[in-house]
């Protein structure tokens, strides 16, 4: 279960309006080791238009669209991060040994990346590699480069 400001987040509607995504911290309670990442709430995909939908554009001057955008809820409820070390640990230990906390909600993709990067630097995840699963920031700064 995700928590945000001491409240359980069970549904998409529990988030503040205009939330694009959130920055989170997953903690392995027995070791105190954590992972910080970001997750979007909705995925947008291109869907090819069918014959009926294309027929609606008959007689329209100019280029007809070939795709429409489809928006659906992401897998945020069941998401446990992308870190391989954390995911391996999840296979061997019960979920009760982990906590999932939302640090901040963001209203846009750019702001979400900014907040994630900010928290990664504020928590000094690369310097404190024994306390965090994170081993890089933005694919540019790596734990191995600091030693």
RAGI-V586816 format. One record per helix or strand of 3 or more residues. SS is the DSSP state (~ for helix, > for strand). FROM is the first residue (numbers start at 1). TO is the last residue. If there is no record, write none. Layout:
BEGIN
((SS FROM TO) (SS FROM TO))
END
This chain:
BEGIN
((> 2 4) (> 7 9) (~ 12 14) (> 21 28) (> 33 40) (> 42 48) (~ 51 55) (> 67 73) (~ 76 78) (~ 84 92) (~ 95 97) (> 98 106) (~ 109 122) (~ 143 146))
END
